[in-house]
Amino acid sequence: MKPYAQEAENLRLLFEAGIVSIDEVVAWADRTIMAFPEYDDDLTEISLGAKVQIGEMYSRLSRASVGADTLEAVRNLAGRMHQVLLTDRSRAGDFIRELVRIWADWLDWNENVSHAPEPEDLAFIGELEAQSGFRSPSKRVIDLFMAGTAPFDKATPVPTR
């Protein structure tokens, strides 16, 4: 696994969810290139990708993130989604659909390859999947999403009682 693979996997999911832009991904690659003394094809392809299609950038990030922990990236994504929704709840439906889709992809991969137990801290995603009305999620579903993602939000202080 390359030393930046986990960062690339985190960015891949954030990019896929629309939380970071191609420009932000390219800027990350430029900074990372400067930190490594040796030439790296994957980073260079990402760095030169400012004008590529979204699918191509996703593929480049996928190649750069081989070996990374996808569940760690899902946790990071959940925290960032929580941060965004604290100020913009209008994105809740899109975020819920995206997180459920990513989770379904992981479950398929896990069933066919890894057979690891499902992590308890991400069980709320299955609960979201069981809910209906993802086009326009109810307040209850959004509250479930916010409660489930809050523990992964490293930037927002958790209120004490």
C-alpha positions as CSV (number, residue, x, y, z in Angstrom):
1,M,0.0,0.0,0.0
2,K,1.3,3.4,-0.9
3,P,1.9,5.8,2.0
4,Y,-0.9,8.1,0.9
5,A,-3.4,5.4,0.0
6,Q,-5.7,6.1,3.0
7,E,-5.9,9.8,2.2
8,A,-6.7,8.9,-1.4
9,E,-9.5,6.6,-0.3
10,N,-10.9,9.2,2.0
11,L,-10.8,11.7,-0.9
12,R,-12.4,9.2,-3.3
13,L,-15.5,8.9,-1.1
14,L,-15.6,12.6,-0.3
15,F,-15.3,13.3,-4.1
16,E,-17.9,10.8,-4.9
17,A,-20.3,12.3,-2.4
18,G,-19.7,15.8,-3.8
19,I,-18.1,17.2,-0.7
20,V,-14.7,17.9,-2.4
21,S,-14.2,19.1,-6.0
22,I,-11.8,18.0,-8.7
23,D,-9.8,21.1,-7.9
24,E,-9.4,20.1,-4.2
25,V,-8.4,16.6,-5.3
26,V,-5.7,18.0,-7.6
27,A,-4.5,20.4,-4.9
28,W,-4.1,17.4,-2.5
29,A,-2.1,15.5,-5.2
30,D,0.1,18.5,-5.8
31,R,0.8,18.8,-2.0
32,T,1.4,15.1,-1.7
33,I,3.8,15.0,-4.7
34,M,5.9,17.7,-2.9
35,A,6.1,15.6,0.2
36,F,7.5,12.5,-1.6
37,P,11.0,12.6,-3.1
38,E,10.2,9.8,-5.7
39,Y,8.1,10.1,-8.8
40,D,4.7,8.5,-8.5
41,D,2.5,7.7,-11.5
42,D,-0.8,7.7,-9.6
43,L,-0.2,11.0,-7.9
44,T,1.0,12.6,-11.2
45,E,-2.2,11.4,-13.0
46,I,-4.4,12.9,-10.3
47,S,-2.3,16.1,-10.3
48,L,-2.8,16.5,-14.1
49,G,-6.5,15.7,-13.9
50,A,-8.1,19.1,-13.5
51,K,-9.9,18.8,-16.8
52,V,-10.8,15.1,-16.7
53,Q,-14.3,13.7,-16.4
54,I,-15.6,12.9,-13.0
55,G,-15.5,9.2,-13.7
56,E,-11.9,9.3,-14.7
57,M,-10.9,11.2,-11.6
58,Y,-12.8,8.6,-9.5
59,S,-10.8,5.8,-11.3
60,R,-7.5,7.6,-10.6
61,L,-8.3,7.9,-6.9
62,S,-9.3,4.3,-6.9
63,R,-5.9,3.2,-8.3
64,A,-4.1,5.5,-5.8
65,S,-6.1,4.1,-2.8
66,V,-5.4,0.3,-3.4
67,G,-5.0,-1.4,0.0
68,A,-6.6,1.4,2.0
69,D,-9.2,0.8,4.7
70,T,-12.6,1.6,3.1
71,L,-14.4,1.4,6.5
72,E,-12.1,4.1,7.9
73,A,-12.9,6.2,4.8
74,V,-16.7,5.6,5.3
75,R,-16.3,6.8,8.9
76,N,-14.4,9.9,7.7
77,L,-17.1,10.5,5.1
78,A,-19.9,10.2,7.7
79,G,-18.1,12.8,9.8
80,R,-17.7,15.2,6.9
81,M,-21.4,14.7,5.9
82,H,-22.4,15.6,9.4
83,Q,-20.3,18.8,9.3
84,V,-21.9,19.9,6.1
85,L,-25.5,19.1,7.3
86,L,-25.1,21.2,10.4
87,T,-25.3,24.2,8.1
88,D,-27.0,22.8,5.0
89,R,-29.7,20.2,5.7
90,S,-30.9,20.4,2.1
91,R,-28.2,17.9,1.1
92,A,-29.5,15.3,3.5
93,G,-31.3,13.2,0.9
94,D,-28.3,13.1,-1.4
95,F,-26.0,12.2,1.4
96,I,-28.2,9.5,2.7
97,R,-28.6,7.9,-0.7
98,E,-24.8,8.1,-1.3
99,L,-23.9,6.6,2.1
100,V,-26.4,3.8,1.7
101,R,-25.0,3.1,-1.8
102,I,-21.4,3.0,-0.6
103,W,-22.4,0.8,2.3
104,A,-24.2,-1.6,-0.1
105,D,-21.0,-1.8,-2.3
106,W,-18.9,-2.5,0.8
107,L,-21.3,-5.3,1.9
108,D,-21.2,-6.9,-1.5
109,W,-17.4,-6.8,-1.5
110,N,-17.3,-8.1,2.0
111,E,-19.6,-11.0,1.3
112,N,-17.6,-12.0,-1.8
113,V,-14.1,-11.3,-0.6
114,S,-13.4,-10.5,3.0
115,H,-16.2,-12.0,5.2
116,A,-15.4,-9.6,8.0
117,P,-18.0,-8.9,10.6
118,E,-20.1,-5.7,10.0
119,P,-18.8,-2.9,12.3
120,E,-21.3,-2.0,15.0
121,D,-20.5,1.7,14.8
122,L,-21.8,1.8,11.2
123,A,-25.0,-0.2,11.9
124,F,-27.0,3.0,11.6
125,I,-26.5,2.9,7.8
126,G,-28.5,-0.4,7.6
127,E,-31.2,1.4,9.6
128,L,-31.2,4.2,7.1
129,E,-31.4,1.7,4.2
130,A,-34.5,0.2,5.8
131,Q,-36.3,3.5,5.8
132,S,-38.4,4.6,2.9
133,G,-38.7,8.0,1.2
134,F,-35.1,8.7,0.3
135,R,-36.1,11.2,-2.3
136,S,-37.3,13.5,0.4
137,P,-36.3,12.0,3.8
138,S,-38.5,12.6,6.8
139,K,-37.3,14.6,9.8
140,R,-37.0,11.2,11.6
141,V,-34.7,9.8,8.9
142,I,-32.6,13.0,8.9
143,D,-32.4,12.9,12.7
144,L,-31.3,9.2,12.5
145,F,-28.6,10.2,9.9
146,M,-27.4,13.1,12.1
147,A,-27.2,10.9,15.2
148,G,-25.4,8.2,13.3
149,T,-22.8,10.4,11.7
150,A,-22.2,12.7,14.7
151,P,-19.6,10.4,16.4
152,F,-17.5,10.5,13.3
153,D,-17.5,14.4,13.1
154,K,-14.0,15.3,14.5
155,A,-14.5,19.0,13.9
156,T,-17.8,19.6,15.8
157,P,-17.7,19.4,19.6
158,V,-20.0,16.8,21.0
159,P,-22.5,18.5,23.5
160,T,-22.3,17.3,27.0
161,R,-25.4,17.0,29.2
